[in-house]
């Protein structure tokens, strides 16, 4: 018999510890935590708990499910920095109790998740579950995400008096005065929008306007100009080009949906909207109007094939035509992208012959539409 649990196939001699992944009963999670002192009965002694494993928990179907992950890797995976699941999960198994090394039963997983695919369930737990961190780890992660939040605020805000960007130091001090506490379970950009709402009205900070190019039928020129100005837009330039009346303007981000609805009213007559800059801040690069966009290729058929990315050393990946700048580590990740709103939005833009959005640009677009 093996030293841990009841291993039917283990051939290790008594007094040693089996780490064979095939022998699930021998794979005590406590053995993963290092500094074990096996005794004659094979019982680990003097283990340092949670020194190199982080537990993620998710309650579903009335039961708490757990997975064992490497410290500091879950947040990197959630933010998209880490894409290799094997670098995040210590064991591709779902637990009822990580501390005791108690695995979940397949029938219980099917009842709660509708499948017994351990990796698929582990990914759901990683995405939605609560990450257990030590006080030191939590403090470190909160400090990192706070810096990211402040960076997003700086990118999206200006000083209304000077029309210049605000500084990270000023934002950090203001949030500290307001006792703003970042959470680890929400994206930094979403929390940045919450922080901006807290800061506006109390400090000289406001959202930077968006730079848009709007096209309307020339016959409705006078009417649409009045309606655009009524939305709070500052008109930068306007011109009649053939049958279209084109306006380049700056609008407050909170009026983006209303502007989009106005343009849609004239969509059959050629109405269109192009986002030139998400944040038009003084000192940043000029409007896209002064720098003509490169001609777009003819629209491709709706079916977009994935291509294998060039192999760099020992690593490779998969690219998708609707995910500019992204490389997927597995075909499962690619399949998930093909079902995403990002893929659908870029597919629509490509069919219209318009530039597609990067992941960061699409996230900004989603936040604007909320």
N, C-alpha and C positions, 0 to 999 in steps of 0.2 A: 504494500500500500504506500501511496505517496505521503509526504510529510504534511500536506495541507489538504484537508477534505478527503473525500473517498474517490481516489483516482483508480479506475478499473484497469487502465492500460499503462500506468506509469511504471517504469522499470528502474527508477532512481533508488539507490540504496537508502535505507533509513538513516536519518541524521543529516541529509542534504535537502536542498530546496529545489523543487522543479519549477522551471520557468517556461516550459514548453507550451506554446499557445494552443496546441492541439488538445492538451489535457486541461479543459476548462476548469475542472474542479481543483486543479493544482494552482491555477492562476489567481492567487489571493491578491487583491488590490493592495493590501498592506505591504506585499513584497515589492510593489512598485515605489514605495516611499523611501526606500534606502535605509542604510545603517541598521540592517537586521543582524541579529546574533542567533543563529539557529542552535537549538539545544539538541539533546539526544533524541527527543521526541519530534523534532522538526518544527517546534513552535517558535515564531519570531519574537525576539525580545528587544527592548530598547528602541523600538521604531520611533521616528520623528514624524508625527502625523501632519499631513498637508504641507510638507516641505517641497514637494515637487509634483503635486497633483491638485488641480482645481476642479471642484464638483459643480456641475450645472444641473439645476432641478427644474422640472416642469410638472405642474399638476394638471392631469387630464383624466377624464373618466372616473373621478373620485380617488385617484391614486397619484402619488408623487413618484415620478420617474427620474432617474439620475444617469449621468454619463461622467466618465473620468477624462479630463482634458489637461493639456499642458498649461502651466501658469502663463498669463499674459497673452495667450494666443487666441482666445475666444473673441476678444474685442478687436484684434487685428483681422480676424476672419469676418466679423460682422461689418467692419468698415471697408472690406474689400481688399485690404492690403495683402492678407494671406489667403491664397486660393487652394492650397493643397490640404485636403481634409486630414490626410495622414499626419500632417505636421501639427494638427490641433487635437485630434482624438488620440488618447493613449491606447485605448482598446476599442475596437469597433463593435461594442456590445452595449446593451441598455441594462441598467441595474434597477433593482428595487431598493438596494441600499449599498452604496459604494463602500462605506466604512466597513461593513461586514463582508463585502465581496459577494453579495447575493444578487445573482442575475435575474432578470425578468423572464417570465415564462412566455413562450410564443403565443399561447392562447389568450393570455392577458393582454399582450400587445395588440393582437388582432381586434380584441374587443374595444380597446381604447383608441387605437390609431387606424384601424381598418386594414392593417398590413402587419406582417412579421419581418419586414425588411429592416434589419437592425441599423444599417447606415442611413437609410431614409428617415427613420425615426430619430436617430441621433442628430441629424441635420436640423430637424424641426425643433428638437430640444435646445440645440445650440442657438438657433435663431430667436426663439421665443422665451427660453427658460431664464431663470434667475441664477446669476453667477455668484457662487460663494467665494469671497475673498477675505484674506486676513486684513486687519486694520491697516497695516503698512501697505499692502498691495492696493487696497481700495483708495487710500490717500494718494498714492502715486498715480493711479488711473484717473482719479478725479482731477488731479492737477494737469494731466495731459489733455483731458477732454475740455477742461476750462480754457486752456491755451488755444485749442482748436476753435472753441466757441467765440473767443475774443477775436481770433483771426477772421472768422466769418462776419462778425459784426463790423469790423474795420472795412472789409471788402464791400459791404452793402450799405454803409452809412456815411453821412457827411455831417459837418457842423453847419447848421442852417444859416448861421451868421456869416461865415467866411466861404461857404460852399466848397470847403476843402475836406479831405479825408480826416477822420479822427485817428488818434494814436492808440496802439494796443495798451500802453500804460494807463491812459485815461479811462479806457473801457474796463480794464481790470480793477482800477480803484473804485469806479462807479458801481460795478457789480458787487464788490466787497462791501461797499456802504449799504447796498440794498440786501445784503445777506443772501445773494443768489447761490444756490447749491446745485451743481450739475448732477445729473443722474447717468448711470452707465448703461441703461437699457433703451435710451433714445438716441437717434442720430444727432450729431453736433449741430447740423444745420437747422433741424427742427427746434432744438433748444436755443439756438441763436436768435430765431424769430421771436421766441418767448422773451428772451433777454432784451431784445430791441423794444418790445412793447412796454417792458418795465422801465426802460431808460427814457423813452420818449415822454416829454412833458416835465421830467424832473431834471434832465441834463440837456445841454445843447447838442442833442443828437437826433437825427431823423433819417429815415430810409432815403437812400439816393434814388432819384427818379430813373425810370427805364427809358431808353431811347428806342422809339418805334418808327417804322415807316409804314404809313397807312395808304392804301389805294382805294378810291371810290369812283363810281361813274361820274364823269365830268358834268353831266346834267344835274347832279345833286350837290354841286360844289358848295353853294352858299349854305344849304341846309346842314350838310355834314360838318362844315367848318364850325358853325355855331354849336353843334352837339359835341364835337370834340373838345372845344374850349370849355364847354359846360362841365366836362369830366375832369377839369383841372389841368388840362394839358397846356404846356408852354410850346407854342409853335415855333420851330427853328427855321423851317423852310417849307415852301409850298410851290407847286407847279402843275400845270396842265400838260400831260403827255399823251397826245392823241385823244382817245376816248376816256382817259383816266385822269382823275385829280389826285395827286400824290402829296401827302403831308408828312414831313419829318418833324417829330415832336418828342418832348419829354413828358411822361405822365407819372403820377404817384403809383407805386406798385400795387396799392390796395384798390386802384381803379382799373387794373389790367383786365379783370373778368368783364367789367362793363364795356370796356373798349372792344374786347373780343366779340361781345354780343352785338355791338353796333356794327362791326365789320361784317359779321355773318348775315346781317339783314340785307346787305348788298352783294352777297357772294355770287348770286346768279348773274349780276351785272359786272363782274370782274373785281368785286371787293376782296382785298387781301391785306394781311398784316405780316410784317417781318420784324422780329426782335433784333435790333442792331446792337444794343448793349443792355445787359441785365441791370447794370449799375453804372449810370453815367456820372462819373466823379471827375471833378476838375483835376488836371494833372495826369489823368490816365490817357491812354492812347485815344486818338481822335475817333470821330464817328466813322462807321463803316462806309458812309456815303463818300468820304474822301479817298477811300481805298477800294476800288471796284473789286467785287468778288470774282474769282476765277470762274470761267464758264463751266456749267455743270454738264455731265454726260447725259445722254438720253436715258429716260426712265427704264429701269430693268424690269423683267417679269416679276410677278409677286413671289415666286419661289426663289429664295436666295440660298445658295449653297455655302456650306462652311468649308474653309480651306485650312490645311495644315500649316501652321506657322513655321518659319525657318527654325531649324534646330540650332540652339546656341549651346555648345558644349554637350553636356549630357541631358539638358532639359529641352522640352518641346512644348507645344500647345496647339490649340485650335482657335482660329479666328472666325468671326462672323461678319458679313457685310453690313449688318445693322448694329454692330458694336464697335465703332471706330476707336482704335487705341487699346482695345481689350484683348487679352489672350486667355482662353479657358483651358484649365488644366485637364478636365475630363469631358467626355461626351455628355455626362449627366448635367454638368454645369451649362453646357451649350444648349441642351434640351430645355433646361429651366429658363434660359434667356429667351428662347424662341416662344415661350408662353408669356413672357413679361410684357408690361405696358411699354417699356422702353423699346423693345423690338417692334411692337405694333406702331408706335409713334414714328420711328425712323422709317418703317416700311411705307407709311403714308407720305412722309416727306420725300422719300426717294421717288415714289410714283409721281409726285408733283414736280420733280426736278429741282428740289430745294436741298440745301445742305443738311446733313443728318446731325443729330445731337450727340455729343460725348456723354458719358455716364454722369459727370458732374453737371453738365448743362441740362440734362434731362431731369436730374434731381431738383435743380433750381426751378425748372419749368413746372414740376409737380407742386412745389411749395407755392408758387405763384397762383396755381389753379385751385389751391385749397381754400 
